C-alpha cells in the first residue's frame, strides 16, 4: 500500500516517512525514495522534534523489521498524529540476504493491518 501511495503525486505530498533505524546499521543504506526523515529513537520524545512532525499528513514509521516501529506508532497516535507502521519494515521493502530469514518467517502470517 505504501508503494502505491508513493506513486500517486497527490498522496506523496500527504505522506511523511520516518526512518527509526540506527544510523550505524549497515542496512540504512537501503531507503525508500521519497520525502523522509531519519530520527534517533532517543530524541523521538523531545518536544522540539515532535513539533516538526506534520499533523496534516500520514506519518509512516519505518524500522528494520517493524518491531520497534510498531512500538513508536501507537505513541505518535496517542499524541494526535496520523501514524502507521510499515508492515515488516525494510525487510519487506527491500529484501537483502540477512532479511530473508525474517521474510520466510512472516510469509503466510495473518497479521492485521490497522489504520
C-alpha positions in Angstrom: 0.0 0.0 0.0 2.9 2.4 0.7 4.4 1.8 -2.7 1.1 2.5 -4.4 0.7 5.7 -2.2 4.1 6.9 -3.2 3.3 6.5 -6.9 0.4 8.9 -6.6 1.6 12.6 -6.9 -1.2 13.9 -4.7 -0.8 11.3 -2.0 3.0 11.5 -1.8 2.6 15.1 -0.7 0.5 13.9 2.2 3.0 11.3 3.4 6.0 11.6 5.6 8.2 8.7 6.3 10.2 8.5 9.5 13.1 6.0 9.5 14.0 4.9 13.0 16.8 2.5 12.1 20.1 3.2 13.8 22.4 5.2 11.6 25.2 2.8 12.2 23.1 -0.1 10.9 24.6 -1.2 7.6 21.1 -1.7 6.1 20.3 2.0 6.4 22.0 2.4 3.0 18.7 1.0 1.7 16.0 3.5 1.9 12.6 4.5 0.5 12.9 7.1 -2.3 10.5 9.7 -1.0 10.4 12.6 1.4 11.5 11.2 4.7 13.4 12.0 7.8 15.7 9.9 10.0 15.3 10.1 13.7 17.2 8.6 16.6 14.8 6.8 18.9 16.4 8.6 21.9 15.2 12.0 20.5 11.8 11.0 19.4 10.2 12.1 22.6 11.8 15.6 22.6 9.2 18.3 22.1 11.4 20.2 19.6 11.3 17.1 17.4 7.6 16.4 17.8 6.9 20.0 16.8 8.5 19.3 13.4 6.1 16.4 12.6 3.2 17.2 10.4 -0.3 17.0 11.8 -2.0 17.0 8.4 0.0 14.2 6.8 0.1 10.4 7.1 3.3 9.5 9.0 4.8 6.1 8.1 7.2 4.8 10.8 9.8 2.5 9.2 12.2 0.3 11.1 14.3 -2.7 10.2 11.6 -5.4 10.8 8.6 -3.3 12.0 9.0 -4.4 15.7 10.3 -1.1 17.0 8.2 1.0 14.6 5.2 -0.9 16.0 6.1 0.4 19.4 6.6 4.0 18.2 3.4 4.3 16.1 0.9 3.9 19.0 2.7 6.6 20.9 2.5 9.0 18.0 -1.2 8.1 17.6 -1.8 8.9 21.2 -0.2 12.3 20.7 -2.6 13.0 17.9 -0.6 12.2 14.8 -1.9 10.1 11.9 0.8 7.4 12.1 1.1 3.9 10.8 3.9 1.3 10.8 5.4 -0.1 7.6 4.4 -3.8 8.0 7.6 -5.9 8.3 9.7 -2.8 7.9 12.6 -2.6 5.5 12.9 -6.4 5.3 9.8 -6.4 3.2 10.5 -3.2 1.3 14.0 -4.2 0.1 14.9 -7.8 0.8 18.6 -8.4 1.4 20.3 -11.7 2.3 20.2 -11.1 6.0 16.4 -10.3 5.9 15.4 -13.5 4.0 15.1 -15.5 7.3 12.7 -12.9 8.7 10.7 -12.8 5.4 10.4 -16.6 5.5 9.0 -16.5 9.0 6.4 -13.9 8.3 5.3 -15.2 4.9 1.8 -16.5 5.3 1.3 -15.0 8.8 -2.0 -13.2 9.0 -1.0 -10.0 10.8 -3.8 -7.5 11.0 -3.4 -4.1 9.2 -4.8 -1.4 11.4 -5.2 2.2 10.4 
